[in-house]
Amino acid sequence: MSDFFENFFKLKEHGTDVKTEMMAGVTTFMTMAYIIIVNPLILSDAGMPFEAVMAATVISAALATLIMGFYANYPFALAPGMGLNAFFAYTVVLGMGLSWQAALAAVFVSGIFFIFITITGLRTALVNAIPTSLKSAVSAGIGLFIALIGLKNAGIVISDQATLVALTDNLTEPGVLLALIGLAITGILMARGFKGSILIGIVITTIIGIPMGVVEIGEGFSPFSLAVSFESFGAFIDGFPELFNFGMLNVILALTFVDLFDTIGTLVGTGARAGMLDEDGNLPRADKALMADSVGTTVGAVLGTSTVTTYVESTAGIVEGGKTGLTAVTVGVLFLASLLISPLVLLVPSEATAPALVIVGVLMMGAIKDIDFEDFTEAFPAFMTIAMMPFTFSIAEGIAAGIIIYPVMKLVSGRGKETNTIINILAVLFVIKYLFM
């Protein structure tokens, strides 16, 4: 079996081995396993059946991630996207008044559209058109963004009416204290150079959380429980008449826009952090990676879940040494296994995975050194890309800021020829979006 992995994924060529790749896959899975329970919780608010959404979440994530691994040979994992699921439930269904079946139909159409623009090469052209400085900024911005998510999940950073965000006033609260302990443990392991530091930190923190009362193991707990329901399978078909009557264009454009630039940002940012970009700053085989995302979204809609996208938490596995599709395949297999051992997977609290996200944020900030801050036409759009991601809680908004500002800076400095046509068109489209949509 090891020979098959070596030959298929070209492990030696990428400077890795089976053990490292699988360890990286486990790490990535642990940092994003929360989606197994969080996605059904959010979509159930829109009236969708909880167990059916859980099954759809797991199967769509597994399928898309396996395609990423086997087809694109990249260590990126996919699952129904956070933010996209909230938009689906609270804006499209509860806000616009669309049924969840019609909303699934909109997701399905956006998935078909993604497949089309991926096959035609348009999506890859968009990825490659982003200037090198903005690609580095995307990586650094994602670092800050994912660190903020970690601190928020840990309860260390909280919302505040006066200052928007603030430090919690109770650092001794069990959950917060556990996250701080986990951060210290993971930080020490990283400093000492332990292989698998992030995964070891998650496991140790989870175990410590048991006597602290953060991790609760109820009476009659069994690590094995098959949670499968296919009640939402094919429900999108029933939603098409309503979607057409409602006026589908606005909904589909919104879903498409957010996922398109979220995915581009994640692929570029994590690819830059892993050293996967070529000498021109482009991601090789980007079309294959984007196809995994497109198929995942389409299949997810058929199964009964919101848009599937590439997860920024993939960086946790990349930091642990994941360089090939074997990392993604490991994640995909673990997603399938989670159907059987979901109670065990769900024991891991957000306080245990939060330190991993903060550590990953630290490492991703290293990309900032590749930005020429002596050139203001490069520095300003790069800085705004970095800043807007955590401040708007959106990768897509950060990319939009950078893409709008970049050609403007080049134009007013008399260096308009340094931009490309695609970036100029995107800048105009983003401005139109913000002004009129």
HUQUI-V149832 format. One line per field, one symbol per residue. burial: # if it has 16 or more other ideal C-beta (glycine too) atoms within 10 Angstrom, else .. A space follows every 10 residues. Layout:
BEGIN
burial = ???
END
This chain:
BEGIN
burial = ....#...#. #..#.###.# ########## ######.### .###.#.##. .######### ########## ########## #####.###. .##....### ########## #.###.##.. ..##.##### ########## ########## #######... .......#.. ....###### ###.###.## .....##### ##.###.##. ...##..... ......#... .#..##..## ..#..#.#.. ##.####### ########## ####.##... ###..##### ########## ########## ########## ########## #####..##. ###.#.#### ########## #.###.##.# #.....#### ########## #..####### ########## #.......#. ..##.##..# .......
END
